Amino acid sequence: MKNLNVASVRDLGPQFVDNPNKMVGQDGAYSIPLKDKCLFFFGDTLIGKRTEGESLWYPGGVPLGPVDMTGIGGLEKMITNTGLLCYSNNAENGFKNFEYILDENKLLKQLIPHESDEDHNWYRIWCLHGVAIKDKVYLYFIKIKMLEEGEPPANFEVIGSGLAVCNSSDWTFRRVFFKDSYIIWNKDEPGFASAILYNEGDEYVYLYGTKNDRSGQHNLHLARAIPDDLEKIESYEYFISEREGWTNDVKKSMPVFSGMPNELSVNYNKYLGCYLSIHSLELTGKIVARTSPTPWGPWSEPVTLWQVIPQKIVKGPSLELIYAGKEHPFFAKHGGKTIYITYIEFEEYYPHLIEVTFE
C-alpha cells in the first residue's frame, strides 16, 4: 500500500454550467458507472435564471424560508432530485458530452418523484449514492422535512432513508417497501447509502451510511448485501467489528470512522493498493482522503488533498459552506494515480471539480 502523498492538484471549476436546460444550480453529484457511460444523481436542482450578485439563499437580502424555491427571483422551478448521463470518461478539461435525463415534456426529470402524501413545499427527496447491477439501477435517497424555524442550510429534519429501483431503459423509479414503509432506515439509524463500494463480479455490495451521535458527530456505518438481493432488505448485514463480524440488526452496527458529513465516496484504488475514501472534513473546507486495507478498516486519519477557499461572488448576506466532497472513479486515470473529485460551495452551487494526482 503506497503512502498517500499528493503530487499536484488542478482546479477545473464548476461543472454543468453550460447546459441547454436552464439549470442554474444543483448539489449532490453522485456518480454511478454504467456499461458505456456514467449516471450522475443530484439533489436540489434549480431551473431558470440567477440574479447577478445576489445569494440564492438570501433573495432580496432576506433569508430564504422553507418553501420550494419555485418562482423566487428568476427561478422558474426547483426539482429535488435529477440526473444526467455523461458519455465521456475523460475529465481532464471537466465533464463533457453529457445530457440531462428529461421527462415527456423535454424538461429535467425528477428521478424519484414525490408520493401523493408528500407536499413538495415541505418534503424533499435528496440523493444518496446508487449502483447499477445487470439491467437495474438502484438509487438510495434521504427524505427530509423542511422546518418553519431556522435559516438555510439547517432548516430541516431528517425523516429517514430508502431505496428506489428502475430499469435503465426508462428511468422510471419505484420505491422499495420494507415493513409497509419506503423509509427503510429511520432517523435514529444510519442513513444508507451515503457511499457504495461495488465492482461487477464482487460477492457483496458494500453500503456506507452516516449517523449522528448525541454530541452531533457524524459516524460512518457499514452494511453489505448480495448483489441480486438489494431489494431484500431483511437480508442486509451490518458490520459490528472484525471480532464480532456482522449482524442483521442495524442497531448493533458500530462505526468504521467518524468526522465526515452525510456524503462521501469509497472505492478501491489500484494505484495506491488500498481502499480510498474521499470526503469533506466537517465544516473546515478541507477535502480529505483516508485509506484502508479492507472495506471496514482500519481507516487512516484524514489527509488533506485540497483546501477550498470560498470566493466572494455575491453582495450582501451569504453563506460559506463546503460539503459533498466525493470521488468519481469512472474518470480516474492510470489505475487511480489521478482521480477526479467534486464538492459543493454553497454560494456557487454547482459541482466543483478538482483533479488530484498522487506521487
Secondary structure as GFF3:
##gff-version 3
##sequence-region A 1 359
A	DSSP	beta_strand	6	14	.	.	.	ID=ss1
A	DSSP	beta_strand	23	26	.	.	.	ID=ss2
A	DSSP	beta_strand	30	33	.	.	.	ID=ss3
A	DSSP	beta_strand	38	42	.	.	.	ID=ss4
A	DSSP	beta_strand	45	48	.	.	.	ID=ss5
A	DSSP	three_ten_helix	59	61	.	.	.	ID=ss6
A	DSSP	beta_strand	75	79	.	.	.	ID=ss7
A	DSSP	beta_strand	82	86	.	.	.	ID=ss8
A	DSSP	beta_strand	98	100	.	.	.	ID=ss9
A	DSSP	beta_strand	123	133	.	.	.	ID=ss10
A	DSSP	beta_strand	136	146	.	.	.	ID=ss11
A	DSSP	beta_strand	156	167	.	.	.	ID=ss12
A	DSSP	beta_strand	174	175	.	.	.	ID=ss13
A	DSSP	beta_strand	185	186	.	.	.	ID=ss14
A	DSSP	beta_strand	191	197	.	.	.	ID=ss15
A	DSSP	beta_strand	205	212	.	.	.	ID=ss16
A	DSSP	beta_strand	218	225	.	.	.	ID=ss17
A	DSSP	three_ten_helix	227	229	.	.	.	ID=ss18
A	DSSP	three_ten_helix	233	235	.	.	.	ID=ss19
A	DSSP	beta_strand	237	241	.	.	.	ID=ss20
A	DSSP	beta_strand	245	247	.	.	.	ID=ss21
A	DSSP	three_ten_helix	250	252	.	.	.	ID=ss22
A	DSSP	beta_strand	257	258	.	.	.	ID=ss23
A	DSSP	beta_strand	264	269	.	.	.	ID=ss24
A	DSSP	beta_strand	274	280	.	.	.	ID=ss25
A	DSSP	beta_strand	286	292	.	.	.	ID=ss26
A	DSSP	beta_strand	303	307	.	.	.	ID=ss27
A	DSSP	beta_strand	322	327	.	.	.	ID=ss28
A	DSSP	three_ten_helix	329	331	.	.	.	ID=ss29
A	DSSP	three_ten_helix	334	336	.	.	.	ID=ss30
A	DSSP	beta_strand	338	345	.	.	.	ID=ss31
A	DSSP	beta_strand	351	358	.	.	.	ID=ss32
###
